[in-house]
Amino acid sequence: PPYFVAGAIFSGFAMVNTLIIPIRSIFKLQHVVTLRHLEVMNKVILATGSMVGYAYAMEFFIAWYSGAEYESFAFINRAFGPYAWAYWIMVSCNVISPQFFWFRQLRRNPMVLFIISIFVNIGMWFERFVITVTSLHRDFLPSSWAYFSPTLIDILTYVGSFGLFFTMFLLFCRFLPILAISEVKGVMPQANPHHGHDDHGAASDGEQATH
């Protein structure tokens, strides 16, 4: 369970980055969604991505340590079988790409953040693919072993899910507030307790005019 919780936080923060970075630029929200917000989010992505990487390694250890022949085969087949390409895409995107966030310059670069968030989204999609497809394509009956190839219906259903999501997201951006007022208040100048005061604690002319 902690593995799936960490994965949900990991992919959720990456998806927020994917959506908020273009919106931040298009609607000129840099003063509201600051680089500090993005940097803190990326620290969470780095931490949860490392947890997910630990979970991947622990899965292999438990499969080996259990001594269960079928369990060991399932994980060896994931990493070195016909779907090895999907497994290593998953590991590369989910474990390796977030490690760039160890560097502060990269954590605060919106373009780098957007690219890595796309990689994380791809990696988490492949995680579901690996869990489902590679677990089923070689089960207990060798007579049912096969290589899964998506049909046109599978592909169009998947593409359609993107269309439905972005339609709903763009309608949300068009008709509802993108940011909550309670979150906007925290980054307003008035939220700073030292705003509008000099070194002696006297109110500035600007603040007196406001009052």
C-alpha positions as CSV (number, residue, x, y, z in Angstrom):
1,P,0.0,0.0,0.0
2,P,2.7,2.6,0.7
3,Y,4.1,1.9,-2.7
4,F,0.9,2.8,-4.4
5,V,0.3,5.8,-2.2
6,A,3.8,7.1,-3.0
7,G,3.1,6.4,-6.7
8,A,-0.2,8.3,-6.6
9,I,1.5,11.3,-5.0
10,F,4.4,11.1,-7.4
11,S,2.2,11.0,-10.6
12,G,-0.3,13.5,-9.2
13,F,2.4,16.2,-8.5
14,A,3.8,15.5,-12.0
15,M,0.4,16.0,-13.6
16,V,-0.1,19.2,-11.7
17,N,3.3,20.4,-13.1
18,T,2.2,19.4,-16.6
19,L,-1.0,21.5,-16.3
20,I,0.1,24.5,-14.2
21,I,3.3,25.4,-16.0
22,P,1.6,26.2,-19.4
23,I,-1.3,27.8,-17.6
24,R,1.1,29.9,-15.5
25,S,2.7,31.2,-18.6
26,I,-0.4,31.7,-20.7
27,F,-2.4,33.6,-18.0
28,K,0.7,35.4,-16.6
29,L,0.4,33.8,-13.1
30,Q,4.1,34.0,-12.3
31,H,3.4,36.3,-9.3
32,V,0.9,33.9,-7.9
33,V,2.4,30.5,-8.8
34,T,5.9,31.3,-7.9
35,L,9.2,29.4,-8.6
36,R,9.2,28.6,-4.9
37,H,5.9,26.7,-5.3
38,L,7.3,24.8,-8.2
39,E,10.6,24.0,-6.4
40,V,8.8,22.6,-3.3
41,M,6.6,20.5,-5.6
42,N,9.6,19.1,-7.3
43,K,11.2,18.2,-4.0
44,V,8.1,16.1,-3.3
45,I,8.4,14.5,-6.8
46,L,12.1,13.7,-6.0
47,A,11.2,12.1,-2.6
48,T,8.2,10.0,-3.9
49,G,10.1,9.0,-7.0
50,S,12.9,7.7,-4.9
51,M,10.3,5.8,-2.8
52,V,8.9,4.3,-6.0
53,G,12.4,3.2,-7.1
54,Y,13.0,1.6,-3.7
55,A,9.7,-0.3,-4.1
56,Y,10.8,-1.5,-7.5
57,A,14.0,-2.9,-6.1
58,M,12.2,-4.4,-3.1
59,E,9.8,-6.2,-5.4
60,F,12.7,-8.1,-6.9
61,F,14.2,-8.8,-3.6
62,I,11.0,-10.2,-2.1
63,A,10.5,-12.3,-5.3
64,W,14.0,-13.8,-4.8
65,Y,13.8,-14.1,-1.0
66,S,10.5,-15.8,-1.0
67,G,11.9,-18.8,-3.0
68,A,8.6,-19.0,-4.9
69,E,9.4,-20.2,-8.4
70,Y,6.4,-18.5,-10.1
71,E,7.0,-15.2,-8.3
72,S,10.6,-15.2,-9.4
73,F,9.7,-16.0,-13.0
74,A,7.1,-13.2,-13.1
75,F,9.6,-10.5,-12.1
76,I,12.5,-11.9,-14.2
77,N,10.1,-12.0,-17.2
78,R,9.2,-8.3,-16.5
79,A,12.8,-7.2,-16.7
80,F,14.2,-9.5,-19.3
81,G,11.2,-11.0,-21.2
82,P,9.4,-9.8,-24.3
83,Y,8.2,-6.7,-22.5
84,A,11.6,-5.7,-21.1
85,W,11.4,-2.5,-23.2
86,A,8.2,-1.4,-21.3
87,Y,9.7,-2.2,-17.9
88,W,12.9,-0.2,-18.5
89,I,11.0,2.7,-19.9
90,M,9.0,2.7,-16.6
91,V,12.2,2.5,-14.5
92,S,14.0,5.2,-16.6
93,C,11.1,7.7,-16.4
94,N,10.0,7.1,-12.8
95,V,13.3,6.6,-11.1
96,I,16.1,8.2,-13.1
97,S,14.4,11.3,-14.5
98,P,13.4,12.8,-11.1
99,Q,17.0,12.6,-9.9
100,F,17.7,15.7,-11.9
101,F,15.8,17.6,-9.2
102,W,18.8,17.2,-6.8
103,F,20.1,20.3,-8.6
104,R,18.5,23.6,-7.6
105,Q,19.0,25.2,-11.0
106,L,17.0,22.5,-12.6
107,R,14.3,22.5,-9.9
108,R,13.6,26.2,-10.7
109,N,13.7,26.0,-14.5
110,P,10.0,25.7,-15.7
111,M,11.0,24.2,-19.1
112,V,13.0,21.4,-17.4
113,L,10.1,20.8,-14.9
114,F,7.6,20.5,-17.7
115,I,9.8,18.0,-19.7
116,I,10.5,15.9,-16.6
117,S,6.8,15.9,-15.6
118,I,5.9,14.5,-19.1
119,F,8.5,11.7,-18.6
120,V,7.0,10.9,-15.2
121,N,3.5,10.8,-16.7
122,I,4.8,8.4,-19.4
123,G,6.5,6.3,-16.8
124,M,3.5,6.0,-14.6
125,W,1.4,5.0,-17.6
126,F,3.9,2.2,-18.4
127,E,3.8,1.1,-14.7
128,R,0.1,0.3,-15.2
129,F,0.9,-1.4,-18.5
130,V,3.6,-3.5,-16.9
131,I,1.5,-4.5,-14.0
132,T,-1.5,-5.5,-16.2
133,V,0.0,-6.8,-19.5
134,T,3.2,-8.5,-18.4
135,S,1.4,-10.2,-15.5
136,L,-1.2,-11.7,-17.8
137,H,0.7,-12.5,-21.0
138,R,2.5,-15.5,-19.4
139,D,0.3,-17.0,-16.8
140,F,0.1,-20.6,-15.4
141,L,-1.1,-22.0,-18.7
142,P,1.7,-21.9,-21.4
143,S,-1.1,-22.5,-24.0
144,S,-2.4,-19.0,-23.3
145,W,1.0,-17.3,-23.6
146,A,0.8,-14.5,-26.2
147,Y,2.1,-11.1,-27.0
148,F,-0.4,-8.3,-26.6
149,S,-0.9,-5.8,-29.4
150,P,-3.4,-3.1,-29.1
151,T,-6.2,-2.9,-31.6
152,L,-7.5,0.2,-33.3
153,I,-10.3,0.3,-30.8
154,D,-7.9,0.2,-27.9
155,I,-5.8,3.0,-29.4
156,L,-8.8,5.3,-30.1
157,T,-10.3,4.7,-26.7
158,Y,-7.0,5.8,-25.1
159,V,-6.7,8.9,-27.4
160,G,-10.3,9.7,-26.7
161,S,-9.6,9.7,-22.9
162,F,-7.1,12.5,-23.6
163,G,-9.7,14.4,-25.5
164,L,-12.3,14.1,-22.8
165,F,-9.8,15.1,-20.1
166,F,-8.5,18.2,-21.9
167,T,-12.1,19.3,-22.9
168,M,-13.2,19.2,-19.3
169,F,-9.9,20.9,-18.1
170,L,-10.2,23.7,-20.6
171,L,-13.9,24.3,-19.7
172,F,-12.9,24.4,-16.1
173,C,-10.2,27.1,-16.9
174,R,-12.8,29.0,-18.9
175,F,-15.7,29.2,-16.5
176,L,-14.3,28.6,-13.0
177,P,-11.5,30.2,-10.9
178,I,-8.2,28.5,-11.7
179,L,-6.8,29.3,-8.2
180,A,-8.5,29.4,-4.9
181,I,-8.8,32.8,-3.2
182,S,-7.4,31.3,0.0
183,E,-4.2,30.3,-1.9
184,V,-3.9,33.7,-3.6
185,K,-4.0,35.5,-0.2
186,G,-0.8,33.8,0.9
187,V,1.3,35.3,-1.9
188,M,-0.1,38.8,-1.8
189,P,2.2,41.6,-0.5
190,Q,-0.2,42.2,2.3
191,A,0.4,38.7,3.6
192,N,4.0,39.8,4.6
193,P,3.9,41.0,8.2
194,H,6.7,43.5,7.3
195,H,4.9,44.9,4.3
196,G,4.6,48.7,4.2
197,H,6.6,49.3,7.4
198,D,10.0,50.9,7.8
199,D,12.7,49.9,10.2
200,H,11.0,51.7,13.1
201,G,7.7,50.0,12.5
202,A,5.9,53.1,11.3
203,A,3.4,52.8,8.5
204,S,4.5,53.9,5.1
205,D,2.8,56.6,3.1
206,G,1.5,54.1,0.7
207,E,-0.2,52.0,3.5
208,Q,-1.6,55.2,5.1
209,A,-3.1,56.2,1.8
210,T,-4.6,52.7,1.6
211,H,-6.2,53.0,5.0
